[in-house]
């Protein structure tokens, strides 16, 4: 683990310090360096440092799970940046990981067509769900912990009962390359997207389509619901973030374009969304103004995963550069970003 000093500097314009001690951005973009870097390897026994494809954080913010192309998932102490446990069982690239909403279970999946459900208490061995698809790229537990969704190189999204692994729905997609899944905070909606360009949204009560959100012209790699579930953000190869109104299914905003294909998204506050790109930069966007207000720099590879820990004001990123980076970027208001 390496720790780097956190800093912020104005790239354009000035930062004005107001009487109330808040920060106002005057046509400026803040540049932020990571406060902590977790480097993978070199490992004992000759294990290579993996290209990181997915991250997940437990609800308490204590455990982080990472996955990559070395066929392993790893559990970390998220605060100390120390390895806790290796999850061994996959025979190929592990592309997706997810924590259950109660933090008791981790799901992992990838190119070996198998979903493993890991009981973190150690009371039982991992349960394997074998699927007849070419690979699994995305996993998501519902916030109420009742469902697990999986998608990949197939034209259907599969939804399982999380406690038993029993298949409940196999819902068709407009395309056979599913890259991202997201449940709404109230667990009533499930969104999926990929090469088919449209974002499809289903009701989790009956598996029926609620919306087909059309507007993207290229593959969609990332989805994220806002904390209140009123918006869904989507982005991918066309380098534009589209924000959708979930009450009407209409587009509310289009952010960008900016350099780099977008591989990861997360809301970091009610009106801020962070996007990780193929140009190795994470940009934080203010949705009401339509402007990117901060750049997080330091990765030397595409940013494949983003997690927002709102309680700590921390953004966690994983990258093809084989590192996890932690950024102190707690929003303090509608037009404010602060580092601590």
Beta strands, then each sheet from edge to edge (+ up, - down):
strand 1: 8-10
strand 2: 14-17
strand 3: 23-26
strand 4: 30-33
strand 5: 36-39
strand 6: 52-57
strand 7: 63-68
strand 8: 73-77
strand 9: 82-87
strand 10: 94-99
strand 11: 105-110
strand 12: 114-119
strand 13: 127-130
strand 14: 136-141
strand 15: 147-152
strand 16: 156-161
strand 17: 167-172
strand 18: 178-183
strand 19: 189-194
strand 20: 199-203
strand 21: 209-213
strand 22: 220-225
strand 23: 231-236
strand 24: 240-245
strand 25: 250-256
strand 26: 262-267
strand 27: 272-277
strand 28: 282-286
strand 29: 291-297
strand 30: 303-309
strand 31: 314-319
strand 32: 323-328
strand 33: 330-333
strand 34: 336-338
sheet 1: 1+ 4- 29- 28+ 27- 26+
sheet 2: 2+ 3-
sheet 3: 5+ 32- 31+ 30-
sheet 4: 6+ 7- 8+ 9-
sheet 5: 10+ 11- 12+ 13-
sheet 6: 14+ 15- 16+ 17-
sheet 7: 18+ 19- 20+ 21-
sheet 8: 22+ 23- 24+ 25-
sheet 9: 33+ 34-
end
